[in-house]
């Protein structure tokens, strides 16, 4: 009995590129579902529950960033952006919205397949992103599947990046997580030396989750190394 092929939803405006992606993915052991619109792409993502999404930003009915935000309301499925937009601001906006990676057009087939393998391997190493586990520590409760966070039974709003940072800490709860680990998993390998990103977002999380942000009981600093999420 053969293993089920990973499903990839391709949301791409260019019909020629969609054909190339379909042939490439099918030839490399993937099952592809293609559409040209954001609206249909969101429906396909919910219907097929894919293993990964490829999303163009320049879609005819709405910006691809809206697709990313829409999917991130209910899923942590890996999302790779395919876009002709090469400005740093566009890349930051997509990653802030919840994308896992950003590939600038034109790109080679080899590069894209490598990015796919990395994203899928990362998911497998964490036991699958669609875990139904609910994390609880003291008055903090986090539903990883529904992306909901509660403190004292009151729901707390987190930005996509804040939630991704918290999710990485939860998956490694009780362990010291280094700055490089957090930067690589949340911001990507290009940001591994920019520790101020982590410090800023940890401070924001403490303001939202800790009773006294100056004396945290959950998000502890390991000086010069990183952070630890305490479970008790």
N, C-alpha and C positions, 0 to 999 in steps of 0.2 A: 504494500500500500504506500503510495507516494504522499509526501507531506504537502499540505495545502500551500499554494503559492501566496506570498505576501501581496496584499492589495494596495495599490497606490492610486489615489485620486489626483488627476492632473487637471488643474484649472488654468487654462492658457488661451489667450485670445488669438494667437497666430495659428491658423489651420495647418500650415506646413510643419511648424515645430511640433504641433500635437501629433502629426503622423510620425515624425522622426522619433518622438518620445515613445509612442505606442510600440513601434517596431523594436526600439532599443530595450524597453522594459520587458516586452514579451520574450525577446531573445535571451534575456538574462534572468529568466525565472520568475518574473513578476507578473501579476495580473493588473491591467490598467483600466481605469474608468476615466473617460475624458469629457470635458465640457468647456465651453468658451465663456460662460457667464458666472458671475459671483453668486447669483440667486440659485442656479442649478448646482453649482459647486457645493454650496452649503447643504442643499438637500442630499446630494450624493454622499457627502461626508457623514451625514447622520444616518442615511439608509445603509450604506455599505460598511460603516465602521472600519475604515482602512487602517493599514499599518503605518501609512505615511501620506502626507499631502505635498504636492508640488503646486505652488501658487504664483501666478503672474500678478504683478501689481497693476498693470495697465489693462484692466478689464472693461468691457463696453458699458456695463450697467452700474458699476460702482468700483471704488478703489479696492485692490486686493487686501489692503490693510484691514478693511472692514470684514473681509472673510476671515482673516486671522483672528480678529477680536471676537467674531461670532463663534468660531470653533472653540476658542479658549474659554468660552462661558461654560462649556460642558466637557471638554476633552483635553488631555495632555498629549495627544497624538503628535509625533514629530512633524514639523512643518518646515519645508525648505522653500524659500522664495527664489523664483527665477525672474529676473527683471533686467531691462535695459537701463534702468536708472542706476547711475554709478556714484551719485553724490553721497557723501558720508551721512548727511542729514536723512536721506531716504533709507539708508541701511539702518541707522539708529532707530528711526520711527518703526520700521518693520520688526526689528528685534525687541523693541520696547513693547510692541503690541503682542508679542508672544512667539514670533518666529524663532526657530532653532538655528537656522543657517540662511545664508544669502549668497546666491550665485549670480554673478553679473553676466548678461548676454553680451557677446557670444561666448559660449563655453564649449569645452570638448566633452565628448561622451564619457571618456575615461574619468574626467574630473567629476562629472555628475554622479557616475556610478560609485566613485569613492566616497562622495558625500552621503549618498544613500546608505552605503554599508556602515559608515560611521554612525549615522543617526539610528539605524535599526539595531546595531550592536549595542549602542548606549541604552536603548530601551530594554533589550534582552538582559543586559547586565544588571539592570535595576528591577528585574522580575516582572516587567510589563508596567507600562505607565497607567493602565486603567485599573490599578489596584483599588479595591473597595474598602481598604483599611481606613478607619477613622482614628486619628492620632489624638490622644488626650493626655494632658499633664496639668494637674491642678485645675485652675479655672479656664485653661486654654483647651479648645477642641477644634480640630481641623478635619474636615471631610475632603480627602484628596480627590475623590471622584467628582464631587459636585463643586469643588473649588470654593468651599465655604469655610469661613473662620469665625469662631465664636469665643468671646471672653465673657464670663459670667452669664452665659446663655444669650448674650446680645451679639448679633452679627456685626462683624467688623469688615469694612471694605478695604481690600488690598489691591494695589495695581498689579498688572500681570508680572512685572519683574519682581515685585515684593513677594508675590505668591511663589514664583519659581525659586527664589532664594530660600524661602521658608520650606518649600517642599524638599529641596536638596538637604537642608539641615535635618528635616524629619527623617528622610531615608537613611541618614547617618546619625540618628539621635543617640546621645551618650558618648559619641566619639568626637575627637578634635577634627574639624574640617579646615584644611589650610586655605589661605587666601587664594592660592593658585587653583585649588580644586573648585572653590566657589566661582571664581572668575571664569574658569574653563566651562563649567556646567551651565552657568547662568548667562554669561556675556559672550562666551566663545573664546577660542584660543588666541585671537588677536588682542585680547584685553588682559592677558595673564600677569602683566606687570603694573596694572593700574589699581592698586589697593584701595584708593580713595572711593572707588565705586562701591566696594563692599562696606566700608565704614559708614558711608552716607546712608545706604539702604538698611543696614543693621540698626542705625540710629532711628530711622523712620519706623522700622518694625517694633523697636522697643517702645516708642511713643504710642503705638497702637495696641500693643499686646501686653506690656508690663504695667503692673500697678504703680510702680515707681521706676521710671526709665533710668534714673541715676543709680538705682540699686537693683539691677535685673536679677530675676530668679530663674528664668528660662533661657535667655540668650546670653551666654557667658563668653567673655573675651579670654582667649588664651594669648597672652601678650607676645607679640612678635610672630605668632604662628597662624592664628585664625580664630574660629569660634566653635563653641560647643552648645548644642541644644540639650538642656537637662530635662529628664523625664520625670523626676520626682523631687 
